[in-house]
């Protein structure tokens, strides 16, 4: 009976430890991973090619940003804060162009830069 109790106690300790080690450790609090899809619109222009060019320039600008700059530009302000330096783009990004008619009846083209932003966010104040 004593062996059975020791075995059960050891098993429960190992299982409890395994769960705690499975979670990533971050200094300064409990963080969770978030991936948000962001769409950034560029000012309207008169040609589709110009819109694509401006969109690609903006995408390149985002790809060259540091984690802190990406966080400032794309991550919503959170109550508990976030690990700003770890922010990065996930799976690249892409550009689409939307055609629209303005109030003067002229066709305009708006580039939209689509990004998946990965960041760490505190999930509690503990």
N, C-alpha and C positions, 0 to 999 in steps of 0.2 A: 504494500500500500504506500509506503514511504517513497518508493521509486516512482510510482504512478503520480504522486503529488509533485515530486521534483520535475518529472517530465512535463506535466501540464504547466507548471509555473515557468519552466524554461521556454516552452513553446509559446506561451502568451507573451513573454518578454521579447522573444525574437520577432514575433509578428508585429508587436507594437513598435519595435525599433525599425523594422523594415518600412513601415508606413511613414515614420518620421524621416527616414533617409531618402525616401522616394520623392519628397518635396524639395525643390531647389532652395538653397540657402542664400539669402540676401542680407547684407548687413543693414541695420537701420530700420527693420520692420518687415511685415509680411507683405509681399508683393505678388501680384497675379499678372499673367501675360494677357495683353489685349492686342487684337489686330482689328483696326478700323479701316474701312474703305472710304477714302476721301476723294472728292471731285473738286478740282480748282478750275474756275472759269477764267479765261483770258479775255481782255477787251475785244469788242467786235471790230472786224476789219472788212475790207471790200472784196477780198479774193480768198478762195478756199486754200490755195497754196500758201498764201501769207499766214493764214490761220494755223495751218499745220506746222509751218516753220516756227511761229511764235510758241505753239504748244510744245514742240520738241525742245526749244530753248529753255522753256520753263521746267520741263521734265528733267533736263540735264542739270539745271540749277538745283532742283530738289535732290538729285542723286549726288551732287557734290557737297551738300550741306553736312555739317557735323550733327551728331545726335542731339545736342542742345538746341541748335538752330531749327532742326526738324521738329523737335518737341514744341518749341515756341510757336512755329508757324502752323502746325497741323494737329497737335494734341489738345483736346479741350482742357480747360482749367479744371482741376479736380480738387475736391475738398481736402483729401488726405495727401495730396502730392503725388509725384511720380518720379521714377528714376530717369531723369532727363537725358543723361549721357548714353543710355542704352537704346534710345529710340533709333530705329532704322527702317528703311523701306524693305518690304518683303515681296519677293517674286517680281521685281521690277515694276514698271508702270506702262501706261499706254496713253495715246492721245486720240480723241475723236473730235470731229468738227460738226457743229450744229448749224444748219442754214435757217435763217429767220428773215422776216420782213419787218423793217422798222416803221415808225409812224409816218414817215415821208414816202412810204411805198418802195424803198430801196432794199435790195437783198444784202444781208450782212452774214458774216460767218464768224462763229464763236468757237474757239478751241477750248476743249475740256480735257484737263490732265487728270487721269485716274491713277490713284496710288493706294497701295495697301501699307498702312503704317503700323509697325509693331513697336510696342512700348510696354514698360513695366509700371504698374500702378499699385499703390498701397491699398489694401482692402480693409484696413482697420487702423485705429489709432494706438494699438498695442505695441 
